[in-house]
Amino acid sequence: MPRVAWAACLLAACGVPALGYAQVASQAVDAIRTAAVAALGATEGEATIASSLRLAPCAQALQAVASGPHTALVRCPDTPGWKLYVPVRTHREADVVVLRTPARAGVPISADQLQVQRRDVANASGATIVDPASVVGRTPARALPAGAPLRPDDLSQGPPLKRGDPVVLVTRAGPVEVRVSGRALGLALPGGVVAAENIETHRIVRGRLSSPGVIEVLQ
């Protein structure tokens, strides 16, 4: 394909009228990269743009918004203008709480298991924890390896239930709710399923730990 025709196809795909290669000056690639990185809320990053790309110079300031976790939409608001989706790899560092040693599910985390490290959090999935004091005494919802940055979702939202703990067994049948005393027969985290014994009848049931000390019997 002739160079002029190839350029026209490329520009049309980006939303730019096919003005002809000789009429189209190049928009500065660095300006597009800077706008794309800033749109993802980062001060540092790498935006992937082909160096051979040719876009009409923009008389107005470029507009850029995040179109995904790793993509920015950069557009020229001129009439006619153009738009371009730009893949971005960002880099953003922050001090986060990290496990010094592995943590077992259901076992409260101690202060000596924690440390604060500087990490790249640009691609972290979910929020990270920055205050070690907020973690001490909390229980992991699952086993966590050493070196893992802690997130709120990693931690149980209540105290674990241990074997032998007294519980309230709740059974529901339509609008009727029955509560009896029971005893846990295993370990459970909030939301987990555990076996328990009805103290009055000695019947063994299974239920879900819906709140501290309360097991909703599964039918």
C-alpha positions as CSV (number, residue, x, y, z in Angstrom):
1,M,0.0,0.0,0.0
2,P,1.4,3.5,-0.9
3,R,2.6,5.5,2.1
4,V,0.0,8.2,1.6
5,A,-2.9,5.7,1.5
6,W,-1.4,3.8,4.6
7,A,-1.3,7.1,6.6
8,A,-4.8,7.9,5.6
9,C,-6.0,4.5,6.9
10,L,-4.2,4.9,10.2
11,L,-5.6,8.3,10.8
12,A,-9.1,7.3,10.0
13,A,-8.9,4.5,12.5
14,C,-8.0,7.0,15.2
15,G,-10.9,9.3,14.3
16,V,-8.9,11.7,12.2
17,P,-10.2,12.7,8.7
18,A,-8.0,11.5,5.9
19,L,-6.4,14.8,5.1
20,G,-3.6,13.4,3.1
21,Y,-0.1,12.7,4.4
22,A,1.4,16.0,3.1
23,Q,-1.2,18.0,5.0
24,V,-0.8,16.3,8.4
25,A,1.9,17.5,10.8
26,S,2.8,15.3,13.7
27,Q,1.4,15.9,17.2
28,A,4.2,15.6,19.7
29,V,4.2,12.0,21.0
30,D,5.7,13.1,24.3
31,A,2.7,15.3,25.0
32,I,0.3,12.4,24.4
33,R,2.4,10.1,26.6
34,T,2.4,12.7,29.4
35,A,-1.4,13.2,29.2
36,A,-2.0,9.4,29.2
37,V,0.1,8.8,32.3
38,A,-1.5,11.7,34.2
39,A,-5.0,10.4,33.3
40,L,-4.3,7.3,35.4
41,G,-3.3,9.3,38.4
42,A,0.4,8.5,38.2
43,T,3.5,10.7,38.1
44,E,5.6,8.1,36.4
45,G,4.8,5.6,33.7
46,E,5.3,4.2,30.3
47,A,2.8,4.9,27.5
48,T,3.0,2.7,24.5
49,I,2.8,4.8,21.3
50,A,4.2,3.9,17.9
51,S,6.9,6.4,17.0
52,S,5.7,6.4,13.4
53,L,2.2,7.6,14.4
54,R,1.1,10.8,12.7
55,L,-1.7,12.9,14.2
56,A,-2.8,16.5,13.4
57,P,-1.3,19.1,15.8
58,C,-3.9,20.1,18.4
59,A,-4.5,23.8,18.9
60,Q,-6.2,23.2,22.2
61,A,-4.9,21.4,25.3
62,L,-5.1,17.6,25.0
63,Q,-7.9,15.9,27.1
64,A,-7.2,12.5,28.7
65,V,-9.3,10.2,30.9
66,A,-8.7,6.7,32.2
67,S,-10.7,4.2,30.1
68,G,-9.5,1.2,32.1
69,P,-7.0,0.3,34.8
70,H,-4.1,0.3,32.3
71,T,-5.5,2.4,29.4
72,A,-6.1,6.1,28.8
73,L,-8.2,7.8,26.1
74,V,-6.4,10.9,24.8
75,R,-8.3,13.2,22.5
76,C,-7.9,16.5,20.7
77,P,-11.0,18.7,21.2
78,D,-10.4,20.6,17.9
79,T,-12.9,20.4,15.1
80,P,-12.1,18.1,13.5
81,G,-10.1,16.4,16.2
82,W,-8.9,12.9,16.9
83,K,-8.8,10.4,19.8
84,L,-6.4,7.7,20.7
85,Y,-6.5,4.8,23.2
86,V,-3.1,4.5,24.8
87,P,-1.8,1.5,26.9
88,V,-0.1,2.7,30.0
89,R,2.2,1.0,32.5
90,T,2.4,3.2,35.6
91,H,4.8,3.3,38.5
92,R,3.6,4.6,41.9
93,E,5.4,3.9,45.2
94,A,3.9,4.0,48.7
95,D,4.7,2.7,52.2
96,V,2.6,-0.4,52.8
97,V,2.3,-3.0,55.6
98,V,4.0,-6.3,54.6
99,L,4.2,-9.6,56.3
100,R,7.6,-10.4,57.7
101,T,6.7,-14.1,58.3
102,P,3.8,-16.3,56.9
103,A,0.4,-15.9,58.6
104,R,-2.0,-18.8,59.2
105,A,-5.7,-18.5,58.6
106,G,-7.6,-17.9,61.9
107,V,-4.4,-17.1,63.9
108,P,-4.2,-13.5,65.1
109,I,-1.3,-11.5,63.6
110,S,1.3,-10.2,66.0
111,A,3.3,-7.0,65.8
112,D,6.6,-8.8,65.2
113,Q,5.1,-10.3,62.0
114,L,4.7,-6.9,60.4
115,Q,7.0,-4.4,58.7
116,V,6.6,-1.3,56.5
117,Q,8.2,-1.4,53.1
118,R,8.3,0.9,50.1
119,R,6.5,-0.9,47.2
120,D,5.2,-0.2,43.7
121,V,1.4,-0.1,44.2
122,A,0.3,1.1,40.8
123,N,-0.8,-2.4,39.7
124,A,-2.0,-3.6,43.2
125,S,-5.4,-5.2,43.2
126,G,-7.4,-3.5,45.8
127,A,-6.5,-1.1,48.6
128,T,-3.4,-1.7,50.7
129,I,-2.9,-1.1,54.4
130,V,-0.5,1.6,55.6
131,D,-0.8,1.4,59.5
132,P,0.6,-1.7,61.2
133,A,-1.3,-0.9,64.4
134,S,-4.6,-1.5,62.5
135,V,-3.5,-5.1,61.7
136,V,-2.2,-6.3,65.1
137,G,-4.6,-8.8,66.6
138,R,-6.6,-9.3,63.3
139,T,-7.0,-12.7,61.9
140,P,-6.2,-13.7,58.3
141,A,-9.2,-15.0,56.3
142,R,-6.7,-17.4,54.6
143,A,-3.1,-18.4,54.8
144,L,-0.8,-15.6,53.6
145,P,2.9,-15.9,52.5
146,A,5.8,-13.8,53.9
147,G,6.4,-10.6,51.9
148,A,2.8,-10.2,50.9
149,P,1.4,-6.6,51.2
150,L,-1.7,-6.8,53.3
151,R,-5.1,-5.7,52.0
152,P,-8.4,-5.3,54.0
153,D,-9.9,-8.3,52.1
154,D,-7.1,-10.5,53.5
155,L,-8.3,-10.0,57.1
156,S,-11.4,-11.5,58.8
157,Q,-14.1,-9.0,59.8
158,G,-14.5,-10.5,63.3
159,P,-12.9,-12.9,65.8
160,P,-12.5,-16.5,64.9
161,L,-14.6,-19.2,66.5
162,K,-12.7,-22.0,68.3
163,R,-13.6,-25.5,69.2
164,G,-15.5,-25.6,72.4
165,D,-16.7,-21.9,72.2
166,P,-20.3,-21.4,73.3
167,V,-22.6,-20.3,70.5
168,V,-26.2,-19.6,69.7
169,L,-27.7,-21.8,67.1
170,V,-30.3,-20.1,65.0
171,T,-32.9,-22.1,63.0
172,R,-35.4,-20.4,60.7
173,A,-38.5,-21.8,59.1
174,G,-40.4,-19.1,57.3
175,P,-41.2,-16.3,59.8
176,V,-40.4,-18.5,62.8
177,E,-36.9,-18.3,64.4
178,V,-35.6,-20.6,67.1
179,R,-32.5,-19.9,69.1
180,V,-30.9,-22.6,71.3
181,S,-27.5,-22.9,73.1
182,G,-24.7,-24.8,71.4
183,R,-21.0,-25.5,71.4
184,A,-18.7,-25.1,68.4
185,L,-16.9,-28.3,67.3
186,G,-14.3,-26.7,65.1
187,L,-12.6,-23.5,64.0
188,A,-14.4,-21.0,61.8
189,L,-13.9,-17.5,60.5
190,P,-16.9,-15.1,60.0
191,G,-18.9,-16.4,57.1
192,G,-17.4,-19.9,57.4
193,V,-19.3,-23.1,57.9
194,V,-18.7,-25.2,61.0
195,A,-20.2,-28.1,62.9
196,A,-21.8,-27.4,66.3
197,E,-23.6,-29.4,69.0
198,N,-27.0,-28.5,70.4
199,I,-26.5,-28.5,74.2
200,E,-30.1,-29.6,74.9
201,T,-30.4,-32.5,72.4
202,H,-26.8,-33.2,71.7
203,R,-27.7,-33.2,68.0
204,I,-24.8,-32.2,65.7
205,V,-25.6,-29.6,63.1
206,R,-23.7,-27.5,60.5
207,G,-24.2,-23.8,60.1
208,R,-22.6,-20.6,59.0
209,L,-20.9,-18.2,61.5
210,S,-23.0,-15.1,60.7
211,S,-21.8,-12.9,63.6
212,P,-19.6,-13.4,66.6
213,G,-21.0,-16.4,68.6
214,V,-24.0,-16.9,66.3
215,I,-24.4,-19.8,63.9
216,E,-27.2,-20.0,61.4
217,V,-28.1,-23.6,61.0
218,L,-28.1,-24.8,57.3
219,Q,-31.2,-26.7,56.3
